[in-house]
Amino acid sequence: MPMGMVACMETRDTSISAIERRTRAPDETERVAAALAKRLAPGDVVALIGELGAGKTVFARGLARALGVRDPIHSPTFMLIHEHLGKWPFYHIDLYRVADAVEAESLNLEDYFDGGGVTIVEWADRAESLLPPRTIRVELNGGVQPNERFIRIVHPALRKSP
């Protein structure tokens, strides 16, 4: 099973797909993100949920590279939002320094969600109520080994690979 595949399943609600993977190195985490990128289109929003050091920025980098972004991808913690150009606009948002959805409202996130590109939001759980219903949720958790990650991707009506 490639990249420590844990499971690929359809939930009881057939409109929701869940995919789970285990990775053992940052490049494997990037490859999981790249596989997801093949299913993305302008207007998609990806919410990254996980503790500090869980691999959110590594996942974001894998998505960005797969979508043709050539800029270095770093956590935009101090700027909150970085805009990149690849196949489509790529909006990288980091809500680490945002306390809650009320504070996040001032960022006008909906402008990015509807901005004709792909939007990725690190620490998305801090403003979950502001995310559109179509949001792809990516949960990252550390494992026992230093670089081990458990990744769970959930989305209503996740597109099939082309």
Secondary structure, DSSP 8 states (H G I E B T S, - for coil): -GGGEEEEEE-SSTTEEEEEEEESSHHHHHHHHHHHHTT--TT-EEEEE--TTSSHHHHHHHHHHHTT--S-----TTTSEEEEESSSEEEEEE-TT--SHHHHGGG-HHHHHTSSSEEEEETGGGGGGGS-TT-EEEEEEE-SSTT-EEEEEEEET-----
